[in-house]
């Protein structure tokens, strides 16, 4: 099995290879070849180790709970001039991807921070 460290485990860009010894050895043979570009440093190993510990010990929250938790933040993002953060309607996994636009028709609030985008 190959697990992404950056997705469900919520760790750094890394991953785990778990399985029978000879399969893991086959993967390890790539450290000087094509796999060299995917080498993980000490910081990534420590970050992934901490992420796994957190994943195993901290209480889990459901997707609905995460949406509820993030909704006020997403609403605040959507109130900023030139920023849109679409919701997750109809998707099984929630992914908010804020988009910055150089011009917007939204009225600018005096309390909203300025966001500068370079083209």
C-alpha positions as CSV (number, residue, x, y, z in Angstrom):
1,X,0.0,0.0,0.0
2,X,1.1,3.5,-0.7
3,X,-0.4,6.3,1.4
4,X,-0.1,10.0,0.7
5,X,1.1,11.9,3.7
6,X,-0.5,15.2,2.5
7,X,-4.1,14.0,2.1
8,X,-6.0,12.1,4.8
9,X,-3.1,12.0,7.2
10,X,-2.8,15.8,6.8
11,X,1.0,15.8,6.9
12,X,3.7,17.2,4.7
13,X,4.2,16.3,1.0
14,X,5.4,12.7,1.6
15,X,4.0,9.3,2.0
16,X,4.3,5.7,3.3
17,X,5.0,2.5,1.5
18,X,3.7,-0.4,3.5
19,X,3.7,-4.0,2.4
20,X,5.6,-7.2,1.9
21,X,9.4,-6.9,2.3
22,X,10.3,-7.6,-1.3
23,X,7.8,-5.0,-2.6
24,X,9.2,-2.3,-0.3
25,X,12.7,-3.3,-1.4
26,X,11.7,-2.7,-5.0
27,X,10.6,0.8,-4.2
28,X,13.8,1.5,-2.2
29,X,15.9,0.6,-5.3
30,X,14.6,3.8,-7.0
31,X,16.4,6.1,-4.5
32,X,19.2,6.8,-7.0
33,X,17.0,6.6,-10.1
34,X,13.6,8.0,-11.0
35,X,12.6,8.2,-7.3
36,X,15.5,10.6,-6.4
37,X,13.3,13.6,-7.2
38,X,10.8,12.3,-4.6
39,X,13.4,12.0,-1.8
40,X,12.0,13.2,1.6
41,X,14.3,15.1,4.0
42,X,14.6,14.9,7.7
43,X,12.0,17.6,8.2
44,X,9.5,15.8,6.1
45,X,10.1,12.5,8.0
46,X,9.6,14.3,11.3
47,X,6.5,16.1,10.0
48,X,5.0,12.9,8.7
49,X,5.8,11.1,12.0
50,X,4.0,13.8,14.0
51,X,1.0,13.8,11.5
52,X,0.6,10.0,11.9
53,X,0.7,10.4,15.7
54,X,-1.9,13.1,15.5
55,X,-4.0,11.1,13.1
56,X,-4.0,8.1,15.5
57,X,-4.6,10.0,18.7
58,X,-6.7,13.0,18.0
59,X,-10.5,12.8,17.7
60,X,-11.8,12.5,14.2
61,X,-14.2,15.0,12.7
62,X,-16.7,14.2,9.9
63,X,-16.8,16.0,6.6
64,X,-20.1,17.7,7.8
65,X,-18.3,18.9,11.0
66,X,-15.4,20.3,8.9
67,X,-17.8,22.1,6.6
68,X,-19.6,23.6,9.6
69,X,-16.3,24.7,11.1
70,X,-15.0,26.2,7.9
71,X,-18.2,28.0,6.8
72,X,-17.6,31.2,8.8
73,X,-14.0,31.4,7.3
74,X,-15.2,30.8,3.8
75,X,-17.9,33.4,4.2
76,X,-15.3,35.9,5.4
77,X,-13.1,35.1,2.3
78,X,-16.1,35.6,0.0
79,X,-16.7,39.1,1.6
80,X,-13.3,40.3,0.4
81,X,-13.1,42.3,-2.8
82,X,-11.8,40.1,-5.6
83,X,-11.9,36.8,-3.7
84,X,-14.2,33.9,-4.3
85,X,-14.1,30.6,-2.4
86,X,-16.6,28.2,-3.9
87,X,-18.4,25.8,-1.7
88,X,-18.6,22.0,-1.9
89,X,-22.2,21.5,-3.0
90,X,-22.6,18.0,-4.4
91,X,-19.1,16.7,-3.6
92,X,-18.3,13.9,-1.2
93,X,-15.0,15.6,-0.2
94,X,-14.8,19.3,0.7
95,X,-12.2,21.3,-1.0
96,X,-12.3,25.1,-0.9
97,X,-10.0,26.8,-3.3
98,X,-10.0,30.5,-2.9
99,X,-9.6,32.4,-6.2
100,X,-8.2,35.9,-6.4
101,X,-9.4,38.1,-9.2
102,X,-7.7,41.4,-10.2
103,X,-11.0,43.1,-10.7
104,X,-14.3,42.6,-9.0
105,X,-17.8,44.0,-8.9
106,X,-18.1,43.3,-5.1
107,X,-18.3,46.4,-3.0
108,X,-15.1,46.9,-1.0
109,X,-15.5,47.1,2.7
110,X,-13.3,49.6,4.6
111,X,-12.5,46.9,7.1
112,X,-11.5,44.3,4.5
113,X,-7.8,43.9,3.9
114,X,-6.3,44.7,0.5
115,X,-5.2,41.8,-1.6
116,X,-2.7,42.5,-4.3
117,X,-2.3,40.2,-7.3
118,X,0.5,40.5,-9.8
119,X,-0.3,39.5,-13.4
